[in-house]
Amino acid sequence: MSTPQTDAVPAPPTERSLPPEALRGSYRSITEVGTSVLHRRCAEVTEFGPELARLVDDMFFTMHVAQGVGLAANQIGVDLRVFVYDCPGEDGQRHIGHICNPVIDVQQPAEPAAGKEGCLSVPGGGLHEVPRATRTVVRGQDKDGNAVVLEGQGLLARCFQHETDHLNGTLYIDHLTPDQRTRALQEMAANRQTVLAQREARARTLRG
């Protein structure tokens, strides 16, 4: 999920310190709308170990390069049900983590709230309103196979829903009206090259 500068919702601080996972990771190119892996349900994670841990690290670094608050594995071309996040919550605290095989089993209240989102896989596509539940509970596993339960409100809840959508093959533009979707794709066409150049430059800067 992106920030107003890039994938969805009120922006985090311009510069966030890199978490340990990102410091270990490498940059991977972000897949874009139209790539098949983004438009189908991802495979369940069944193997937990060093390879999965490296994937999580790379996802964290790639998310920070793109200045997003969340990133799903299929956004870097990997067909697995994993997402990472580094997102402010309604409590004002910074929430950092990952989850495999996420299932959203509670969403309250029933009436969704509108909020602006963008997407790292729609580079330069702008922000558009998407209705989401304001509270979520997500159950899954961590990279070691341990059970995980995540709770989020506000922006964090929106992030969890946005990233779980990705793993189900749904992008935020799929929630838009036809006119809004067309506008987002037109904005992407106009801004894409600038955004990609910024990511490449930021990847070099963060790697020193």
N, C-alpha and C positions, 0 to 999 in steps of 0.2 A: 504494500500500500504506500502511496506517495504522500508527500506533504505539499502545500501550495507551491513550493518550488519545483516539485517533481510528482509523488503517489499518495495521497488523500487527506485532507482534514487539517485543523489548526497545526501550524508548524512547530516542531520541537526547536530547541535552541539552535542557532545557526551552526555552532560547532559543539558536538557532543564528544566527550572522551570515548575512545574506542574500548568496548568491553574486551575481556581476554580472548573470547572466541574470535572476534574480528582481527585481533592482533596476530592470531595464528593462521588466519585465512588468506585466500587469494581471490583476485577479482575474476569473475566469470561474466561473459556477455549475457545481457538480459534478453530473453525471448520476447517477441512482440506479437500483438494481436494478429491473428491469421496463421500463426504457427500451430500445427496440429496438437502438440502436447498441451497447449493452453485451453483446448476446447473439448477435452474429454476427462472423465474421472480418472484420477491418478491411482496407481497401484498401492495396496497396503504395504507398509514397512513390515517385513518379517525377519530381517537380519539386522541385529544390533551389534555394533563393534566399531573398529577403527575407521572403516570406510565411511560409515554413517557420520561419525564424529567429524571427519574431514569435510564432509558435505555441509554439515551445520556451520563449521567455521567459515567455509567459503561463502555460505549464504549470509552470514553476519557481515563479513567484509564487503560483499557486493551490495548489500542493503545500505551500508554506511556510505559507500562510494556514491550511490544514487540518491542519498539523503532521504531514504524512505523510513517509514516506521514499522514496516512489516514486509516480508518476502516469502513466497511459497516456492517449493523446490522446482515445480514446472516452469517457474519464471526464469530459471537458469537451465532449462531443458531437461530436467531430471524427473522422470515419471514415478515419483514417490510422494506419499501423503505426509509431508513435513512442512512446517512453516516456522519462521523465526520472527521475533518482534523486539523492538526497542522503542517503547511508546509511553508517553505520559498518560496517566490515568486521571479520573475525576478527582482523586485525592491529591493531585499535584505531584505525586511521586513518579519517578522513572521506573518503568516496568520492563525488564529484559528477560527473555527466555526463548524456549522453543517447544514444539510439541509434535509428536508423530501420531498418525491415525486419529486426527481430531474429530470429535463428535460433539456438536452443540446440543445439549439435552435440556437446557432451560433458557428461556428468553422472556424477560419481564421488563416493562409491562407488555401486554399483548398489542397495544396500539404503537406502531413504529413511529420514530421521529425522523424528520428529514435532516440531512447533513451533507456537506459537500465532500466529495471524494474524487481522487484521481488515481492513476495507476502507473507504476513503473514500466509496465508492458504496453502502455499507450503513451510513449514519450512525447511530452509537449501537448498532450490532449486536453489540458485544462482541468478545471474542477466543476463537477456537476452534482446536483442534489440526488441522493439515494436514500430511501427510507430504510431504517434499521431499528432493531430493538435496542433500547438504551442500557440493557443489562444482559449479560450472557454468562453461562457456565459452560466450559469446554472440557471434555474428558479425553484422555489419550495416554500416551507414553512418552518418556524422555528417550534420549539417544542410547541409554543403557537398558531400555526395556522396562523401567520402573513406571508404575502408574502415576499419572499427573492429572490434577484438577486445576483449571485456571478460571478465575472469576474476573470479570471486567465490567466497568460502567463507562458511559460516555464514549470518549474517543477510543479507549482501550477495547470496549465492547464492539465498536464499529470495526476496529482493526481485526479482531478475532473473526468476525463474520466475513469481512472482505477476503481474508486469507483462506478461510475454510471454503468459501465460494470458489476461489482459484483451484483448490484441490478437487473440487467437484466439476471443473470445466466451465465455470461461469466467471466472466469479467464484469466489472462494475458497469461497463457500457451496455451490458445485456439487460440491466435494470432501467435503462433510459428510454424515453420515447424515441421513435424513429428520427424526429428532427434533432433531438439532443444528441443522439448517437452520431448522426451525420456531422453535426457541428464539432463534436469531439474528434472525429477522424480528420476533419478538415484542419483543425488546430494542430493535430499531430503532424499532418503533412507539412504544415508551414513551419513548425518548430523542431521537428525531429532531429535534424542535423546539428542544430545548436546544442540540444540536450545531450546527444551522444558525445559531442566534442567535450562538453563540460565533464561528463563522466570519465572519459579517458584522462583528462587533465587532473581530475580529483584523485583517480586511482594512482597516478604517478606521485602526486603530492602526499597522499596518505602512506605510501610505501617509502617515502623519503628519497 
